[in-house]
């Protein structure tokens, strides 16, 4: 293998609870009598896409809601909260990135979140991690379809001139794993706090802590 592709900002730093809190504050801002407690949010995370999640929830409640507007507010709140969160990289991430570079591996961040969310995370991490640490950063503006569609990975492979067989994806959610596998990539699941209970049986390996050795060999047979 020659490249490791991080599949979401929460594979870098666990932002999941900040995102849940941002959803709830956005609901309040828009006058919605909704709250997503953690146990309910864990179930909602089994599908991808924040705006779609809002739209589907509104439909289930029988309410007419501007899901795009609510999601914009959620994103603004999330980005603002990141700045004061004191967030840090997840266990093993910095070490894996450092060793990958030392071993001549290329690195990508292949997400279908917004560029603003990516920038907010990197800014919040301060000197720990920068865009320059990645050979390519893919965000939602670069592809027509979000995950679980494989478009982001297909785009990344083309832009990096890499074959699917030469890369491994690191994903923290089911939609991300589906996207990676659909693009022909090996995939190591690295669940975050709020996806740890999900069924990652379609991933090649499930990791509690990231390491270069385990990340680049996604299955025991590899």
C-alpha positions, 0 to 999 in steps of 0.5 A: 500500500502507498496511501492512507485516506482519512475519511472524515473529520471525526477520524482525526478528532472526535467531534461527534458530541459537538455536532449533536449539541450543535444540532440541538442548538440549531433546532432551538434557534429555528423554533423547533421543539426537538432535542436529540438525546445521545441514545437517539443520536446514536441511532440517527448516525447509522445514516449519513448526511446531516441535512438529510437526517434533519429532513427525514426526522421532520418528515417522521414528525409530520412537520414542514421544515427548511432542512437546509436552513437548519443545517446551515445554522447547525454548521455555523454553531458547530464551527464556532464551538470548535474554536473553544472546545480544546479538542485534540487529535484522537489516540494514535492519529498524530503518530500514524501520520508521522510514521506514514510520512517517514515510510513514504506513504501519501496521506489524504483527507477524503470527506464530504463535509463542508470546507468550512468544517474542515478549516474549523477543525484544523484551526481548532487543532492549532499546531497539532495538524495542518492542511499541509500534512495531507497530500490531498483534502477533499470536501463536499464542494468537490463532488456531486454526491456525498457519502455513502456514494463513492464519488469522493474516493473516486475523485481522490484516487484520480487526483492522487493518481493512486489505485484503489488497491494501493490505498486504505481508508480510515472511516468512523461511520457506516456510510463512510465504510460503504463509500470506501468499499464501493470505491474498491478500497480496503477500509479500517473502521475507527469508530468514534464515541457515538458510532462505537456500537454500530455494526462495522462487519463490512469493514476489513478491520475495526480499530480502537486506537489508530496505528500505522501498522494496523491502519495499513494492513486492514485485515489480519490476512493482509 
